[in-house]
């Protein structure tokens, strides 16, 4: 299968854009412009106000913040080196319950050399110090100095390599990606090119097994007849299917969408993934503390906050952004994992309720064992109108003996055992 796929490794598209997302540890709020990077196309400016009309209000708040409480900042740049042009940076605050400093850094590039080798280097495939793109003037550590720590590998949120979102529009010479006529079918090679861009691999790196290739490629999203998208765990890609005619072509608009609203849909998926990772970690630590009820209550609160703030499967009335988010969620099994979290948290909640019921029952049993003999003895003295101190002490002594006798019975042993168990778990 792969031997019939024309090589993409040495091909430069007519229009190529690259967005790189990596986790960072935010040291302070940057003194940058507030909001997402406002790319412009004609009279259209994709600032927070414009994008907020595209997304549902809850999703917009998670992605951009609210007035006076921004979650996102941007910095325009103009740095060029070896066919890469860094247009700007963004930082999205992605704080979680345990890690208030967690954030995502976004780097926007235009690429004027073959795109696939750049993606392969980002993926760490046969990487060496000379071909990795995020070095020198593009080194995140230098670009974010004093603002964020780009080395965040010791956290559950760190990914092995930066997440990439690639956009390529073909020229007339790129027949393997082109649709045959305006309404013609796509050649099989188009989706294989799309797979290589999203997986950041060549057939030599990762040859698709012929038996499962169709299953791997069936998740490609047909945004329109002009272009398709594919979302994988470590990268996403957009590939055009007709010739890019240059200035004024639709692919200007497509490239704009790929690095703005479609990027935002994937960023929301990344926020969801990081929070679900943390909730999973919290579940694994429930029994590491003796204060089970408090741990479960905190876990339930964190689940409720996540569900209210971040858990969305419907972003907008516009279909492609929803499809991209669902594709990201499915790649990371987020819906299934969240359902498992809810089920496990419900089990722990029932366990806490059972323990509290046992504690109440045990306390009532103790009151019965201790109070019944003493209450009976004092009641008898009161009925007899006996005010003798000696008789009172005798009654107390007999009640203690009766209590001790009751504690030796099966019921008494059960109450004591219940209280011991509750004490150990409280």
C-alpha positions, 0 to 999 in steps of 0.5 A, a space after each residue: 500500500 505505502 509503496 504506491 503513495 507518492 513521497 511527501 517528504 520533499 514536497 512544499 505546498 503552495 501555502 503552508 501554515 504550522 501551529 505548535 502547542 506545548 505545555 508550560 508552567 506559567 510564572 506570571 501573567 504576561 504583559 502582552 495583549 489580552 485575547 487570542 492572536 487576532 489574525 486578519 483577512 481583509 476586513 475580518 479580524 479574528 479577535 476574542 470578540 469575533 471568535 466569541 460569536 462563533 462559540 457557545 458562551 461557556 466554551 468562549 469563557 473557557 478559551 478567552 476568559 471574561 472581562 477583567 479576568 483574561 485567560 489568553 494573551 498574544 505577542 506578535 513576532 516576526 522571526 525568520 530562519 531556514 524557511 520558518 517564519 514565526 508570526 507570534 505567540 499565545 499563552 492560554 491559562 489552563 489551571 487545574 485544581 492542583 496546578 494553578 500554574 499550568 498553561 499552554 503555549 501556542 506558536 504560529 509559523 508559516 513554512 516555506 520549505 517541505 513541511 513533513 520534515 519539520 513535522 517529523 523533527 517535532 515528533 522526535 523522529 530521528 531527531 538531532 540537534 541540527 534539524 529540530 525546529 524549536 531551537 535558536 530564535 524559536 526556542 520556547 525557553 528563550 521566547 518565554 523567559 521570565 513568563 513561563 517555564 517551557 520544560 514541564 516534563 515532570 507533570 501529568 500534563 506533559 506530552 512527549 513532543 509538542 502537538 502540531 496542527 499543519 495546513 497545506 494547500 497544494 499546487 497544480 503539480 500535487 496531483 496525489 492530493 487533488 480531487 479529480 474535477 470539481 465534484 470528482 472523487 479523491 484519490 486514495 493518496 490524498 488521505 495517505 498524505 493527510 495521514 502523514 501530515 497528522 501523524 508526522 511520519 513517513 511510510 518508513 517511520 510508520 507503514 500503515 498495515 494494509 489490513 487496517 489502513 481503511 480503519 485508520 483513514 476513515 476518520 478524515 473529516 471532509 470539511 468541504 470538497 476543497 479540503 479535509 482534516 484529520 485529528 490524531 493523538 499527537 497532531 492534526 492536519 488540514 489538506 487542500 484538494 484543489 489547486 491554490 491559486 494564490 492571493 484571494 483564494 479560498 485557502 486564505 480563509 481556510 488557513 485562517 480558520 485552521 489557526 483560529 477557531 479550529 485551533 480553539 476547538 482543539 485547545 478546548 480538547 486539550 484542556 479537557 484532556 488535562 483535567 481528565 488526567 488530573 481527575 484520574 490521578 485524584 481517583 487513584 489517590 482516594 485511599 492514600 489518606 485516612 480522611 476518605 470522606 473529605 477526599 471524596 467530597 473534594 473529588 466530587 467538587 472538582 468533577 462538578 467544576 470540570 463538568 460545568 466549566 470545560 466538559 463540552 461536546 457541542 461547541 457551536 452551531 457550525 459543524 466542523 469545529 464540533 467535529 474536530 473536538 469530537 475527533 480529539 476526544 475520541 482519539 484520547 477516549 475522553 468521553 469513555 474516561 469521563 464516564 469511568 470517572 463518574 462511575 468510580 466517584 459514585 462508588 466511592 460516594 456510596 462507600 462513604 455513605 455506608 460508612 457514615 450509616 455504620 457510624 451513626 448505627 454504632 453511636 446509637 448502639 453505644 448509647 443504647 448499651 450504656 444508657 439503658 442499664 443506667 437509665 433503668 436503675 435511676 428510674 427505679 430509684 426515682 419511682 421508689 423515691 429513694 435518695 440514698 447515696 449508697 443506693 445510687 452508687 449501687 445502682 451505678 455499679 450494677 448498671 456498669 456490670 450490666 453494660 459489661 455483660 451486654 458488651 460480651 454478647 453478639 450485639 455488643 461485640 458487633 457495635 464495638 467492631 463497627 466503631 473500631 472499623 469506622 474509627 480506622 477509616 475516618 
